[in-house]
Amino acid sequence: MLEKVEVQRRRSLDDYRGVATDRLLTEIRDLAESLKGARVVHVNATAFGGGVAEMLESLVPLMRDVGLEAEWQVIAGDDEFFTVTKAFHNGLQGMEMPLSPQMKEIWQRYNRRNAEAFEGRYDFVVVHDPQPAGLLYFDGHGAGRHWLWRSHIDTSHPNPAYWEFITPFLRPYQAGVFSLSAYAGDGLVFPELAIIHPSIDPLSSKNRPMDQRRARTMCRGLGVDTDRPVIAQISRYDPWKDPLGVIDVYRIVKGSLPEVQLVLMASMANDDPEGWEYLSRTQEHAGDDPDIHLLSFESNNDLEVNALQTYSDVVIQKSVREGFGLVVTEAMWKGQAVVGGAVGGIPLQVIDGQTGFLVRSVEQCAEKVLFLLRNRDEAKAMGASAKEHVRKNFLTPRHLRDYLELFKKLSIHEAES
């Protein structure tokens, strides 16, 4: 059997009253009524680290609360497999890198093994991202009535070798779920295509309000000098997140504001062996500058993330390719005007000049960071707009509603066929 994740969060839809509108909560209850008792399983590659695991930790208990029998399972793999799937992740996002016959064989072998270990019968099987994407192909439909492939990455301009290899394994899915319509890719048509934006849980320890005094104390515990300005980026050590470029931004800003500090913080996910290598590259690029703090966690660091996002003077997300960017959502929810790369899902969140700034270069990023550091009233006003934008569009209840709408649509199509 695959590993079943025991979800720690206990969530009720009523817990979100006052954050979500009564209209949305009623809409969710109405949608769930026709789906009561439906068996749902989400399958992904890791129970810790990254946005997918965080979203499932909130969505699964909420699905249970509204009457679905929801589970979360994680596929089995070792470093050999996850090294290959990290290459798939990068290749599908457009990185120029070879796809060897051995890499194809490893990906297929582990997907076949996991398909053979996948037990039970489900009404809806939601398979997340490229790592387990071959489950349906090797399972032969036996485990589920409706299969959905949920991609969280930017596949708008994939490396052709990776895209051509994986698309035959995706075609059997009844539904493809993407964060943006542009990610669906050429040559792949699903019977049902759904665009569902990711979300954050406003009730999680990472996103609950934290007072400035506590945030300051926690940041001081991380080694940050809380008497001087702080720039932060919270993301994996990954070429797409461009931590080397963030350091270059900091160095330009420091030329005008010598007292500024930079903090880079990441959770080291167990399905991302490349992360340690890129952390080493980032350390090398940082050199011996005592004002650059490179932090990495192998266990839950939600409170530290909350503190840093709450306390920082400016939060950056200088991605050069991005599926959605939930770290942007998190920072905006804390009233931060984020300076983000104009890629992927970031422009859905950062409305340039209103809820933050969109940038396309190191120089632009440094300019906007300096503006926010020097104009604190404008930064605060933009941050307030950012929080409301997240409230209306990117919180867990809306995400739940979108899944329920898709499940209901698939059920209706089945009944009509």
Buried (B, 14 or more C-beta within 10 A) or exposed (E): EBEEBEBEBEBEBEBBEEBBBEEBBEBBEEBBEEBEEBBBBBBBBBBBBBBBBBBBBBBBBBBBBBBBBBBBBBBBBEEBBBBBBBBBBBBBBBBEEEBEEEBBEBBBBBBBBBBEEBEBEBBBBBBBBBBBBBBBBBBEEEBBBBBBBBBBBBBBBBBEBBBEBBBEBBBBBBBBBBBBEEBBBEEBEBEBEBBBBBBBBBBBEBBEEBEEEBBBEBBBEBEBBBEEBBBBBBBBBBBBBBBBBBBBBBBBBBEEBEEBBBBBBBBBBBBBBBBEEBBEEBBEBBEEBEBBBBBBBEEBBBBBBBBBBBBBBBBBBBBBBBBBBBBBBBBBBBBBBBBBBBBBBBBBBBBEEEBBBBBEEBEBBBBBBBBBBEEEEEBEEBBEBBBEBBBEEBBBBBBBBBBBBBBBEBBEBEEEE
